[in-house]
């Protein structure tokens, strides 16, 4: 029996809707019949206004948002690429009228925007999740603790909060004692003092993730610090803790674990130059034994500036992690020494076999310990961003001969660095063995040793590739344009292009770029002179008809856009009527939203 589309279960249809933008849902399924129209009108909408064109934003504001406010459960607003979008949105809509809003994400809001929105979201009756992201500390410090305090204290419906700041202690350690209802908290960075404040101020926490690092604001255990930490309320609800620390004393971690007796998952990372205590196997065995509910344990330790005379002792310390205590629990450790050529120092890394972080770099040598075939395919399943260093042809030949090697099945962002020009014949087989290229979306080329031939080997194996970044490699650019087959691959694929190099962006070069990458949504480049911008932008606007965002950086410090009326200037040299432009505080960077 044939089932008609509208006879599918409502849950199935809503699942289908979730893969489409709401305008597509609206145009595809409304007014076909009463059943589908009713489902569309009852659909819970999640609106993401980041990374869209100004024309699309206007369409949402005119045709979607005014009549669908009661259906909107999630909303994302951004000033990143979409220039001053948040200001534009709040000038059109009162957020308080989105009464069913359960999730709000703000990306790069200004101080005035965030303060305005804060007074509104306190009155949203169903808000469950709030995410606020800034890329630098300066913008966060402009906000101040008095604005954050009501959010953390007074939104009693709030259960999940993501705050990607560079200095979380600035507000957490400044507010008075409180009792937040937040159960899932993600923050970017804080100091160790702030971390213990979190346990006091968020008694209902079930999950805490500190994505960047906890730093050691306290130097040693003073009497006052010891007393306050000992008086910290135990986090009796906390079951999941992911934390990355930088040069923090091991004693603080023991205190932290004592305050988290119900942990089921612990992912811990240490990075620094004074962390030998973290290599004490007995201490980690004590921690795991003390957490009776623990089912998942992940560990990463990176110690910088190792003295070669210490290596024998370090080998002994690391080898102790191979004992029966760990193997009986199915936990195995990998360790490597690598030489950081930038800092000219020897470093040590130790980590559990399921590598805990999403970023990984292979800027070290061969594996010290062989991995079994059963585990090498899953060790790096969490890695989404990979920096791959290729020393020479011989390295690729040697690794191709190995039965077991690292394998990265889920990498989406790949950076490849060559120390010197390497053999093309081995490169294709080598890259196939290490990476599932079918998942790659972003490719970064950041050195002068690449050729269009090596790029072709990657591109033809990466059907999902949409972003290409080329830094300081004018030779590669020239080779790309001369390789007709490579251009055929790149033409339909690349939607986001970043080209940064010190040579001048001429009109001829810009035209070649526009003719090759015809499907660009965003384009970032550098120029030498402000007058070059006047030559380049008319061509970019005319040729790249799908472009939503154009970003230009001046190479020379002595030049800037300070004396340019950018709006008037762009209107005079292009046909653009609907656009928004902003210039950075140092007047060296221009952002245009089209």
C-alpha positions as CSV (number, residue, x, y, z in Angstrom):
1,X,0.0,0.0,0.0
2,X,1.3,3.4,-1.0
3,X,1.5,6.0,1.9
4,X,0.8,9.6,0.9
5,X,3.3,12.1,2.2
6,X,0.9,13.9,4.4
7,X,-0.1,10.6,6.0
8,X,3.3,10.2,7.6
9,X,3.4,10.6,11.3
10,X,3.7,14.2,12.5
11,X,7.0,13.4,14.2
12,X,8.4,12.2,10.9
13,X,7.3,15.3,9.1
14,X,8.7,17.6,11.7
15,X,12.0,15.6,11.5
16,X,12.0,16.3,7.7
17,X,11.3,20.0,8.4
18,X,14.3,20.2,10.7
19,X,16.6,19.7,7.8
20,X,15.2,22.7,5.9
21,X,15.3,26.4,6.5
22,X,11.9,27.7,7.5
23,X,11.4,29.7,4.3
24,X,11.9,26.5,2.4
25,X,9.4,24.7,4.6
26,X,7.0,27.5,4.1
27,X,7.2,27.7,0.3
28,X,7.3,23.9,-0.1
29,X,4.5,22.7,2.2
30,X,2.1,25.5,2.9
31,X,-1.2,25.7,1.1
32,X,-0.8,22.2,-0.4
33,X,-3.6,20.8,1.7
34,X,-5.1,21.5,5.2
35,X,-3.0,18.8,6.9
36,X,0.4,20.1,5.8
37,X,-0.6,23.7,6.3
38,X,-1.7,22.9,9.9
39,X,1.7,21.2,10.6
40,X,3.6,24.1,9.2
41,X,1.7,26.6,11.3
42,X,2.3,24.5,14.4
43,X,6.0,23.8,13.6
44,X,8.5,25.0,16.3
45,X,10.9,27.3,14.4
46,X,14.6,27.7,15.0
47,X,15.8,30.8,13.2
48,X,19.5,31.2,12.5
49,X,20.3,34.7,11.1
50,X,24.1,34.2,11.2
51,X,26.0,33.8,7.9
52,X,23.2,35.0,5.7
53,X,23.0,37.7,3.1
54,X,21.5,41.1,3.9
55,X,18.8,40.4,1.3
56,X,17.9,37.1,3.1
57,X,17.9,39.0,6.4
58,X,15.4,41.5,5.0
59,X,13.2,38.7,3.8
60,X,13.1,37.2,7.3
61,X,12.2,40.5,8.8
62,X,9.5,41.3,6.3
63,X,7.8,38.0,5.6
64,X,8.7,35.4,8.4
65,X,9.3,37.0,11.8
66,X,6.3,39.4,12.1
67,X,3.7,36.7,11.6
68,X,5.5,33.7,13.1
69,X,6.7,35.1,16.5
70,X,4.6,32.6,18.5
71,X,6.2,29.7,16.7
72,X,9.9,30.8,17.1
73,X,11.6,28.7,19.8
74,X,15.2,29.4,18.9
75,X,17.0,32.5,17.6
76,X,20.6,33.2,16.6
77,X,21.8,36.8,16.0
78,X,25.3,37.6,14.9
79,X,27.6,40.6,14.1
80,X,30.3,38.3,12.7
81,X,30.3,38.8,8.9
82,X,26.7,40.0,9.2
83,X,27.7,43.6,10.0
84,X,25.7,45.3,12.8
85,X,22.9,42.7,12.4
86,X,22.0,42.7,16.1
87,X,21.4,46.5,16.1
88,X,19.4,46.2,13.0
89,X,17.2,43.4,14.5
90,X,16.5,45.2,17.8
91,X,15.6,48.3,15.9
92,X,12.8,46.4,14.1
93,X,11.6,43.9,16.7
94,X,10.8,43.9,20.4
95,X,12.4,40.6,21.6
96,X,9.8,40.5,24.5
97,X,7.1,39.7,21.9
98,X,8.8,36.3,21.1
99,X,7.1,34.8,24.0
100,X,7.8,31.1,23.1
101,X,11.6,31.7,22.7
102,X,13.5,28.9,24.5
103,X,17.0,29.4,23.1
104,X,18.9,32.6,22.3
105,X,22.4,32.8,20.8
106,X,24.3,36.1,20.4
107,X,27.6,36.3,18.5
108,X,29.8,39.3,19.0
109,X,27.2,41.7,20.5
110,X,28.3,45.2,21.3
111,X,28.0,46.6,24.9
112,X,24.9,48.6,24.0
113,X,23.3,45.8,22.2
114,X,23.9,43.3,25.0
115,X,22.7,45.7,27.6
116,X,19.5,46.4,25.6
117,X,18.8,42.7,25.1
118,X,19.5,41.8,28.8
119,X,16.6,44.0,30.0
120,X,14.4,42.1,27.6
121,X,15.4,38.5,28.1
122,X,14.8,38.8,31.8
123,X,11.1,39.0,30.9
124,X,11.1,36.0,28.5
125,X,8.9,33.4,30.2
126,X,10.3,30.2,28.6
127,X,14.0,30.9,28.0
128,X,16.0,27.7,28.7
129,X,19.3,28.3,26.9
130,X,21.5,31.4,26.4
131,X,24.8,31.5,24.4
132,X,26.9,34.6,24.2
133,X,30.2,34.6,22.3
134,X,33.0,37.2,22.0
135,X,36.3,36.6,20.3
136,X,38.4,38.9,22.5
137,X,38.7,40.0,26.1
138,X,38.3,43.7,25.4
139,X,34.6,43.4,24.2
140,X,33.8,41.3,27.2
141,X,35.3,43.7,29.7
142,X,33.2,46.5,28.3
143,X,30.1,44.6,29.4
144,X,30.8,44.4,33.2
145,X,29.5,42.2,36.0
146,X,26.4,44.4,36.7
147,X,24.9,43.4,33.4
148,X,25.6,39.7,33.8
149,X,24.4,39.4,37.4
150,X,20.7,39.6,36.5
151,X,21.1,36.9,33.8
152,X,22.7,34.4,36.2
153,X,20.4,35.2,39.1
154,X,17.0,36.2,37.9
155,X,16.2,34.1,34.9
156,X,14.9,31.2,36.9
157,X,13.9,29.2,33.7
158,X,17.5,29.2,32.4
159,X,19.0,25.7,32.4
160,X,21.8,25.9,29.9
161,X,24.3,28.7,29.4
162,X,27.3,29.0,27.1
163,X,29.6,31.9,27.8
164,X,32.7,32.0,25.6
165,X,34.7,34.7,27.3
166,X,38.4,35.2,27.8
167,X,38.1,36.1,31.4
168,X,35.2,34.6,33.2
169,X,36.5,35.5,36.6
170,X,35.7,39.2,35.8
171,X,32.1,38.6,36.4
172,X,31.8,35.4,38.5
173,X,34.1,36.6,41.2
174,X,32.5,40.0,41.3
175,X,28.9,39.0,41.9
176,X,27.5,38.3,45.4
177,X,26.5,34.9,46.7
178,X,23.8,33.5,44.5
179,X,21.9,30.4,43.6
180,X,21.6,29.9,39.9
181,X,19.2,27.4,38.3
182,X,21.7,26.7,35.5
183,X,22.4,22.9,35.1
184,X,24.7,22.9,32.0
185,X,27.4,25.5,31.8
186,X,30.2,26.0,29.2
187,X,32.7,28.8,29.6
188,X,35.8,29.7,27.6
189,X,38.4,30.6,30.3
190,X,38.7,31.4,34.0
191,X,41.2,31.2,36.7
192,X,41.3,28.5,39.4
193,X,39.8,30.9,42.0
194,X,36.8,31.4,39.7
195,X,36.4,27.7,39.2
196,X,35.6,27.1,42.9
197,X,33.2,30.1,42.8
198,X,31.3,28.3,40.0
199,X,30.8,25.3,42.3
200,X,29.3,27.6,45.0
201,X,27.2,29.8,42.7
202,X,25.7,27.0,40.5
203,X,24.5,24.3,43.0
204,X,22.3,22.6,40.4
205,X,25.1,22.1,37.8
206,X,25.1,18.7,36.1
207,X,27.7,19.4,33.4
208,X,30.6,21.9,33.5
209,X,32.9,22.4,30.5
210,X,35.8,24.8,30.4
211,X,36.8,24.8,26.7
212,X,40.0,26.8,26.6
213,X,41.8,26.7,30.0
214,X,41.8,27.4,33.7
215,X,44.8,29.5,34.7
216,X,46.6,29.8,38.0
217,X,45.6,33.2,39.4
218,X,46.6,32.1,42.8
219,X,50.3,31.4,43.3
220,X,50.5,28.6,45.8
221,X,48.0,27.9,48.6
222,X,47.7,30.9,50.9
223,X,45.8,30.3,54.2
224,X,42.8,32.3,52.9
225,X,42.7,30.5,49.6
226,X,43.0,27.1,51.4
227,X,40.2,28.0,53.8
228,X,37.8,29.3,51.1
229,X,38.4,26.2,48.9
230,X,37.8,23.9,51.8
231,X,34.6,25.7,52.5
232,X,33.4,25.4,48.9
233,X,30.0,23.6,48.7
234,X,30.3,20.1,47.2
235,X,28.9,19.9,43.7
236,X,26.5,17.0,44.5
237,X,24.7,17.2,41.2
238,X,27.7,17.5,38.9
239,X,28.1,14.3,36.8
240,X,30.1,15.6,33.8
241,X,33.3,17.6,34.0
242,X,35.5,18.7,31.1
243,X,38.4,20.9,32.1
244,X,41.6,22.2,30.5
245,X,44.2,23.8,32.9
246,X,47.3,25.8,32.3
247,X,50.2,25.7,34.8
248,X,47.9,24.9,37.7
249,X,49.2,23.1,40.8
250,X,48.1,19.5,41.0
251,X,46.9,20.1,44.6
252,X,44.1,22.3,43.3
253,X,42.9,19.4,41.1
254,X,42.7,17.1,44.1
255,X,40.6,19.7,45.9
256,X,38.4,20.0,42.8
257,X,37.8,16.3,42.5
258,X,37.0,16.0,46.2
259,X,34.2,18.5,45.6
260,X,32.7,16.5,42.7
261,X,32.0,13.0,44.2
262,X,29.2,12.1,41.7
263,X,31.2,12.4,38.5
264,X,30.4,9.9,35.8
265,X,32.6,11.5,33.1
266,X,35.9,13.3,33.7
267,X,37.9,14.7,30.7
268,X,41.0,16.5,32.0
269,X,43.8,18.3,30.1
270,X,47.0,19.9,31.5
271,X,49.2,22.2,29.4
272,X,52.3,23.9,30.9
273,X,56.0,23.9,31.7
274,X,55.7,22.8,35.4
275,X,53.5,19.7,35.5
276,X,55.6,16.7,36.5
277,X,53.1,16.1,39.4
278,X,50.5,15.3,36.7
279,X,52.6,12.4,35.6
280,X,52.3,10.6,38.9
281,X,50.4,7.5,38.1
282,X,49.5,6.8,41.8
283,X,47.7,10.1,42.0
284,X,45.5,9.4,39.0
285,X,44.7,5.9,40.2
286,X,43.6,7.4,43.5
287,X,41.3,9.9,41.6
288,X,39.7,7.2,39.5
289,X,39.2,4.9,42.5
290,X,37.7,7.7,44.6
291,X,35.0,8.4,42.0
292,X,32.8,5.4,42.4
293,X,30.3,6.5,39.7
294,X,33.0,7.2,37.1
295,X,32.4,5.4,33.7
296,X,34.4,7.6,31.3
297,X,37.9,8.9,32.0
298,X,39.9,10.9,29.4
299,X,43.4,12.5,30.1
300,X,45.7,14.7,28.2
301,X,49.0,16.0,29.5
302,X,51.4,18.3,27.6
303,X,54.6,19.4,29.4
304,X,56.8,22.0,27.7
305,X,60.6,22.5,27.7
306,X,61.8,19.1,28.7
307,X,65.5,18.8,29.5
308,X,67.0,15.7,27.7
309,X,68.6,14.6,31.0
310,X,65.1,14.2,32.4
311,X,63.9,11.8,29.7
312,X,64.9,8.6,31.4
313,X,63.0,9.6,34.5
314,X,60.0,10.7,32.4
315,X,60.0,7.4,30.5
316,X,59.8,5.6,33.8
317,X,56.9,7.8,35.0
318,X,54.9,7.4,31.8
319,X,55.5,3.6,31.6
320,X,53.7,3.2,34.9
321,X,50.5,4.2,33.2
322,X,50.6,0.9,31.4
323,X,49.9,-1.2,34.5
324,X,46.9,-3.5,35.1
325,X,44.9,-0.9,36.9
326,X,44.4,0.9,33.6
327,X,44.4,-2.0,31.2
328,X,41.8,-3.9,33.2
329,X,39.5,-0.8,32.7
330,X,40.2,-0.7,29.0
331,X,42.2,2.5,29.3
332,X,45.5,2.7,27.3
333,X,47.9,5.6,27.0
334,X,49.9,7.0,24.2
335,X,53.0,9.2,24.6
336,X,55.3,11.2,22.3
337,X,58.2,13.6,22.5
338,X,58.2,16.3,19.9
339,X,60.4,19.3,19.2
340,X,58.8,22.7,19.0
341,X,60.9,24.4,16.4
342,X,59.2,27.8,17.0
343,X,60.3,27.8,20.7
344,X,63.3,25.5,20.2
345,X,62.2,23.2,23.1
346,X,61.4,19.6,23.6
347,X,57.9,18.8,24.8
348,X,56.1,15.7,26.1
349,X,52.5,14.7,25.4
350,X,50.6,11.9,27.1
351,X,46.9,11.0,26.4
352,X,44.4,8.3,26.7
353,X,43.7,6.3,23.6
354,X,40.4,8.0,22.9
355,X,41.9,11.4,22.4
356,X,39.7,13.8,24.4
357,X,39.9,17.1,22.4
358,X,38.7,18.3,19.0
359,X,42.1,19.8,18.0
360,X,45.2,17.8,17.2
361,X,48.6,18.5,15.7
362,X,51.1,16.0,14.4
363,X,54.1,18.3,14.9
364,X,56.0,15.5,16.6
365,X,57.7,12.2,15.6
366,X,56.7,8.6,15.3
367,X,54.5,6.9,17.9
368,X,56.5,5.7,20.9
369,X,54.1,2.8,21.6
370,X,52.5,0.7,18.9
371,X,48.7,0.6,18.8
372,X,46.6,-2.5,18.1
373,X,44.5,-2.6,14.9
374,X,41.4,-2.6,17.0
375,X,42.1,0.8,18.6
376,X,43.9,2.9,16.0
377,X,40.7,3.4,14.0
378,X,38.9,5.0,17.0
379,X,41.7,6.8,18.9
380,X,41.1,10.1,17.2
381,X,37.4,10.0,16.5
382,X,36.9,13.3,18.5
383,X,39.3,15.2,16.3
384,X,37.6,17.8,14.1
385,X,40.5,20.2,13.5
386,X,43.9,18.7,12.4
387,X,47.2,20.3,11.7
388,X,49.3,17.8,9.7
389,X,53.1,18.4,9.5
390,X,54.9,16.6,6.7
391,X,58.7,16.7,7.1
392,X,59.8,15.0,3.9
393,X,59.2,12.2,1.4
394,X,60.9,9.7,3.6
395,X,58.5,10.3,6.4
396,X,55.6,9.5,4.2
397,X,57.3,6.3,2.9
398,X,58.0,5.1,6.4
399,X,54.5,5.7,7.6
400,X,53.0,4.0,4.6
401,X,55.0,0.8,5.5
402,X,53.6,0.8,9.1
403,X,50.7,-1.6,9.7
404,X,49.2,0.7,12.3
405,X,49.3,4.5,12.2
406,X,47.2,7.4,13.3
407,X,43.8,7.7,11.6
408,X,41.5,10.7,11.7
409,X,38.0,9.7,10.5
410,X,36.0,12.9,11.4
411,X,38.3,15.8,10.6
412,X,36.4,18.8,9.1
413,X,39.1,21.4,9.2
414,X,42.5,20.5,7.8
415,X,45.8,22.5,7.9
416,X,48.7,20.9,6.0
417,X,52.3,22.1,6.5
418,X,55.3,20.9,4.4
419,X,58.8,21.4,5.9
420,X,60.1,21.0,2.3
421,X,58.7,20.0,-1.1
422,X,57.7,16.3,-0.9
423,X,57.0,13.5,-3.4
424,X,53.7,13.7,-5.1
425,X,53.4,10.0,-5.7
426,X,53.5,9.2,-2.0
427,X,51.3,12.1,-0.9
428,X,48.0,10.8,-2.3
429,X,48.4,7.3,-0.7
430,X,49.7,8.9,2.5
431,X,46.8,11.3,2.9
432,X,44.3,8.5,2.2
433,X,45.8,6.4,4.9
434,X,45.6,9.1,7.6
435,X,42.4,11.0,6.9
436,X,38.9,10.3,5.8
437,X,38.9,13.2,3.3
438,X,35.2,12.9,2.5
439,X,34.5,14.8,5.7
440,X,36.8,17.8,5.0
441,X,35.0,21.1,4.7
442,X,37.8,23.6,5.4
443,X,41.4,23.4,4.0
444,X,44.2,25.7,5.1
445,X,47.4,26.1,3.1
446,X,49.9,28.1,5.2
447,X,53.4,27.6,3.7
448,X,55.3,28.0,0.5
449,X,56.0,24.3,-0.2
450,X,52.6,23.3,-1.5
451,X,52.0,22.9,-5.2
452,X,48.8,22.7,-7.3
453,X,49.4,19.0,-7.7
454,X,49.3,18.3,-3.9
455,X,46.2,20.5,-3.6
456,X,44.6,18.6,-6.4
457,X,45.2,15.3,-4.6
458,X,43.2,16.7,-1.6
459,X,40.5,18.5,-3.6
460,X,39.5,15.5,-5.7
461,X,39.1,13.3,-2.6
462,X,37.1,16.0,-0.7
463,X,33.6,16.3,-2.1
464,X,32.4,18.4,0.9
465,X,35.1,21.0,0.7
466,X,33.7,24.5,0.7
467,X,36.3,26.8,2.4
468,X,39.8,27.4,1.2
469,X,42.5,29.5,2.9
470,X,45.8,30.3,1.3
471,X,48.4,32.3,3.3
472,X,51.7,33.6,1.9
473,X,51.8,31.4,-1.2
474,X,51.5,33.5,-4.3
475,X,53.2,30.8,-6.3
476,X,50.4,28.3,-5.5
477,X,47.8,30.9,-6.6
478,X,49.4,31.1,-10.0
479,X,49.7,27.3,-10.3
480,X,46.0,27.0,-9.4
481,X,44.9,29.3,-12.2
482,X,47.2,27.4,-14.7
483,X,45.8,24.0,-13.7
484,X,42.5,23.8,-15.7
485,X,41.4,20.4,-14.2
486,X,41.9,21.7,-10.6
487,X,39.9,24.8,-11.5
488,X,37.1,22.6,-12.7
489,X,37.0,20.9,-9.3
490,X,37.3,24.1,-7.3
491,X,34.7,26.2,-9.3
492,X,31.5,24.6,-8.0
493,X,32.9,23.7,-4.5
494,X,34.5,26.7,-2.9
495,X,32.0,29.1,-1.2
496,X,34.4,30.8,1.2
497,X,37.8,32.0,0.1
498,X,40.6,33.6,2.2
499,X,43.7,34.8,0.5
500,X,46.3,36.6,2.6
501,X,49.7,37.5,1.3
502,X,52.0,40.4,1.1
503,X,51.9,41.1,-2.7
504,X,49.6,43.6,-4.3
505,X,46.1,42.6,-5.2
506,X,45.9,43.8,-8.8
507,X,42.8,44.2,-10.9
508,X,44.0,41.3,-13.1
509,X,44.6,39.0,-10.2
510,X,41.2,39.9,-8.7
511,X,39.4,39.2,-12.0
512,X,41.1,35.8,-12.3
513,X,40.0,34.9,-8.7
514,X,36.5,36.0,-9.5
515,X,36.4,34.0,-12.7
516,X,37.7,30.9,-11.0
517,X,35.7,31.0,-7.7
518,X,32.3,32.0,-9.1
519,X,30.2,30.6,-6.2
520,X,31.8,32.6,-3.4
521,X,29.6,33.6,-0.5
522,X,32.4,35.1,1.5
523,X,35.8,36.5,0.3
524,X,38.6,37.7,2.5
525,X,41.8,39.2,1.2
526,X,44.6,41.7,1.9
527,X,45.7,44.7,-0.1
528,X,48.6,47.1,0.0
529,X,46.9,50.5,-0.5
530,X,43.4,51.9,0.3
531,X,43.2,53.0,-3.4
532,X,43.5,49.3,-4.4
533,X,40.2,48.8,-2.6
534,X,38.6,51.3,-5.0
535,X,39.8,49.2,-7.9
536,X,38.9,45.8,-6.5
537,X,35.5,46.2,-5.0
538,X,33.6,47.1,-8.2
539,X,35.0,44.0,-9.8
540,X,34.2,41.8,-6.8
541,X,30.6,43.1,-6.6
542,X,30.0,42.7,-10.4
543,X,31.5,39.2,-10.8
544,X,30.6,37.5,-7.5
545,X,26.8,37.7,-7.7
546,X,26.3,35.3,-4.7
547,X,28.7,37.2,-2.4
548,X,27.3,37.9,1.1
549,X,30.5,39.1,2.9
550,X,33.7,40.9,1.8
551,X,36.6,41.4,4.2
552,X,39.7,43.5,3.3
553,X,42.8,43.9,5.4
554,X,45.5,46.5,4.7
555,X,49.0,45.0,4.7
556,X,50.9,48.2,5.4
557,X,50.6,49.7,9.0
558,X,51.2,53.2,7.6
559,X,47.9,53.1,5.6
560,X,44.3,53.1,6.9
561,X,40.7,53.8,5.9
562,X,40.4,56.6,8.5
563,X,39.6,59.4,6.1
564,X,37.2,57.4,3.9
565,X,33.4,57.8,4.1
566,X,33.0,54.1,3.3
567,X,29.2,54.1,2.7
568,X,29.5,57.0,0.2
569,X,32.6,55.6,-1.3
570,X,31.2,52.2,-2.0
571,X,28.0,53.6,-3.4
572,X,30.0,55.8,-5.8
573,X,32.1,52.9,-7.3
574,X,29.5,50.0,-7.3
575,X,25.9,49.4,-8.0
576,X,25.2,48.3,-4.5
577,X,22.2,49.9,-2.8
578,X,21.6,47.5,0.1
579,X,24.7,46.9,2.2
580,X,26.2,47.6,5.6
581,X,29.9,48.4,6.2
582,X,32.1,48.8,9.2
583,X,35.7,49.6,9.8
584,X,37.8,48.2,12.7
585,X,39.0,50.5,15.5
586,X,42.5,50.7,13.9
587,X,41.0,51.6,10.5
588,X,43.0,48.8,8.8
589,X,40.1,46.3,8.2
590,X,36.9,46.8,6.4
591,X,33.9,44.4,6.6
592,X,31.0,44.6,4.1
593,X,27.7,42.8,4.4
594,X,25.8,42.5,1.2
